Amino acid sequence: MFNRFREAVKEADGAVGKLKALVGSHLAEFQADVHMAAVYQAWTHQFQRMAEPQIKEMSKMYLDIVAEIVELGQQEGTLRKDLYMGLVKRFIIGAVDEVINTWLHAGGRYDLSSMADPLVDLFIRGIGVASDAAVSPRPEMDVGD
């Protein structure tokens, strides 16, 4: 599965295209195999501390792909350079995870893959209107990845 994610990302152009490819392939994979989605969700939610090494390794591979995409976007100038990488990775995987979880709880009654573009749009454009007064500058502290 993660090889397919990496291949989809490799074929896409630019950071935003790569992020769309990653999220789109992630949602499509789980939509195609509801059982795999349910098992993965159960392991990552219920047994997080005891998660099998394979699940932990899969999550690390996914987070590594996200980090590569964010770094590319920062180099391209399409993503802000003042982001905490660890927070960005958790934000993206958490949002994708929650979209899948909600879809599972809804009994798969809608097209999960159709959520990829709106989700990436939310990542890129956020929920607010750009305003210097609305956002505080990033505090200088080290919270790690």
C-alpha positions in Angstrom: 0.0 0.0 0.0 2.7 2.5 1.0 4.6 1.7 -2.2 1.5 2.8 -4.1 1.3 6.0 -2.1 5.0 6.7 -2.9 4.5 6.0 -6.6 1.4 8.3 -6.8 3.4 11.0 -5.1 6.4 10.5 -7.4 4.2 10.9 -10.5 2.6 14.1 -9.4 4.0 17.6 -10.0 4.7 20.1 -7.3 4.1 19.9 -3.5 0.3 20.6 -3.8 -0.1 18.0 -6.5 2.0 15.5 -4.5 -0.1 16.1 -1.4 -3.3 15.6 -3.5 -1.9 12.4 -4.8 -0.9 11.1 -1.4 -4.3 11.9 0.2 -6.2 10.7 -2.8 -4.4 7.4 -3.0 -4.8 6.9 0.8 -8.5 7.5 0.7 -8.9 5.4 -2.5 -7.0 2.4 -1.0 -9.1 2.4 2.1 -12.3 2.8 0.1 -11.4 -0.1 -2.0 -10.7 -2.3 1.0 -13.1 -1.4 3.9 -11.8 -4.4 6.0 -8.2 -3.1 5.8 -9.5 0.4 6.7 -11.4 -0.9 9.7 -8.4 -3.0 10.9 -5.9 -0.1 10.5 -8.2 2.3 12.3 -8.8 -0.2 15.1 -5.1 -0.7 15.6 -4.1 2.9 15.4 -6.9 4.1 17.7 -7.5 1.4 20.2 -4.0 -0.1 20.6 -1.9 2.9 19.9 0.6 2.3 22.6 0.8 -1.4 21.8 0.6 -1.0 18.0 2.5 -3.7 16.2 5.9 -2.7 14.8 4.5 -3.0 11.3 1.7 -0.4 12.0 4.3 1.9 13.6 6.6 1.5 10.6 3.7 2.2 8.2 2.9 5.4 10.1 6.5 6.5 10.0 6.7 5.9 6.3 3.6 8.0 5.8 4.9 10.8 7.9 8.2 10.7 6.1 6.3 11.2 2.8 4.4 14.1 4.3 7.6 15.7 5.5 9.2 15.4 2.0 6.1 17.0 0.4 6.1 19.9 2.9 9.9 20.5 2.5 9.4 20.6 -1.3 6.5 23.0 -0.9 8.7 25.2 1.3 11.5 25.1 -1.3 8.9 26.0 -4.1 7.4 28.8 -2.0 4.0 27.1 -2.1 4.0 26.3 1.6 5.1 28.5 4.5 8.6 28.1 5.9 7.6 29.0 9.5 5.8 25.7 10.2 6.5 23.2 12.9 7.1 20.1 10.9 6.0 17.7 13.6 2.7 19.6 14.0 2.1 19.7 10.2 2.6 15.9 10.0 0.2 15.3 12.8 -2.3 17.7 11.4 -2.3 16.0 8.0 -2.3 12.4 9.2 -4.9 13.3 11.9 -7.3 14.9 9.4 -7.0 12.0 6.9 -7.4 9.6 9.7 -10.6 11.3 11.0 -12.1 11.5 7.5 -11.6 7.7 7.1 -12.9 7.1 10.6 -16.1 9.2 10.0 -16.6 7.3 6.7 -16.3 4.0 8.4 -18.8 5.0 11.1 -21.2 6.2 8.3 -21.0 2.7 6.9 -19.2 3.8 3.8 -22.3 5.5 2.5 -20.4 8.1 0.5 -17.5 8.3 -1.9 -14.5 8.6 0.4 -12.1 9.4 -2.5 -14.2 12.5 -3.2 -13.0 14.0 0.0 -9.4 14.2 -1.1 -9.5 17.6 -2.9 -11.6 19.4 -0.3 -9.2 18.0 2.4 -6.1 19.2 0.6 -7.7 22.5 -0.1 -8.3 22.8 3.7 -4.7 22.0 4.3 -3.4 24.6 1.9 -5.9 27.4 2.3 -7.0 26.8 5.9 -10.3 28.0 7.4 -9.6 31.7 7.9 -9.2 34.8 5.8 -5.7 36.1 5.6 -5.1 39.0 7.9 -2.0 40.1 9.7 -4.1 40.9 12.8 -5.8 37.5 12.9 -2.7 35.4 13.4 0.1 35.8 15.9 3.6 35.2 14.7 5.2 31.9 15.4 6.7 31.9 18.9 10.3 31.0 19.2 10.4 27.6 20.9 11.5 24.1 20.1 8.7 21.6 20.2 10.5 19.0 18.1 9.1 16.8 15.4 
